[in-house]
């Protein structure tokens, strides 16, 4: 994720903090000063936020470790002001496995809440009269409440919360996955409407949350429908075999002219037929500004995606578009085509309209400028 700082690894997984997290800490400090809070109160608020986000990291780690158990790697865990994000390579489609991966995060918070409760009981906290002021000003009770809130929020049966995936997994036991997703998305959108109405009267933040839940439910249903439409199709079915490429030593001015005259935004760079990498529009602009138009094309390579095997399932390569919109297809060591979001969308359209999908022989064009 952009604007994130890598701060190390946890269980072999990259741990990152988004820069907006520091804005949150700064806001807490400013609000404390503006309210005239004593320094110890501000420090406790800082400590609560840091502890809370530690719990969020452990929550996401629960998802990641359960997914690892089923052979699914996690790209990274990113800490955001609104929570955490564990980027799994993919979610398991088997209902039982998906349920366990989704439930692992809230279960971590349940265990943390249990440990804190046990600690409070051992220290005799519950032996005294429990008042709202006591709870509001006690560090550990605040953390206990935070964990309980995380549990309740995450098990709401709506995407993208864990509860939405848990619900989909249970429904998938009695119906196909696409239908289960649509039903779960419908339930999630109903809850989003109720949340929005409630927010009109009590909390405007719930209105924003409801909009996010509504959008996420629709996006999940659309994504699952797309996967179903692509099931059984391979990379060869989706490749663009009419494309332009440039040799490594061609000048950047030629690359720029090629992109403008053909409309091809991502330009592969090759050397004797072997792929070196891809030049994206931003890479080309930055290289020309930094090195000038006479610099060789290889100096502008911005990404070196792993070549796709022509017989890979199309569904397996969809996450790669987040890095580059042109994924190279390699056969016998040679670049034979590109797969783009547009070519995948065209493939979906063909299948939805029952047109035959017929792989074509590969063709390519090399710019000779």
Protein Blocks (a to p, Z undefined) as FASTA:
>chain_A
ZZiacebdeehiacdddfklmmmmmmmmmmmmmnopafklmmmmmmmmmmmmmmmmmmmm
mmmmmmmmnopacfbacddfkbccdddfbdcfbfklmmmmmmmmmmmmmmmmmmmmmmmm
mnommmpccdfklmmmgmklmmmmmmmmmmmmmmpccdfbfklmmmmmmmmmmmcfklmm
mmmmmmmmmmmmmmmmmmmmmomklmmmmmmmmmmmmmmmmmmmmmmmmgoiafklmpcf
bdcdddfklcfklmmmmmmmnopabdcddeehiafbdcdfklmmmmmmmnopkbcfklmp
cbdcddddfkbcfklmmmmmmmoccdcddeehiafbdcdfklmmmmmmmmmnopacdddd
ddddddfZZ
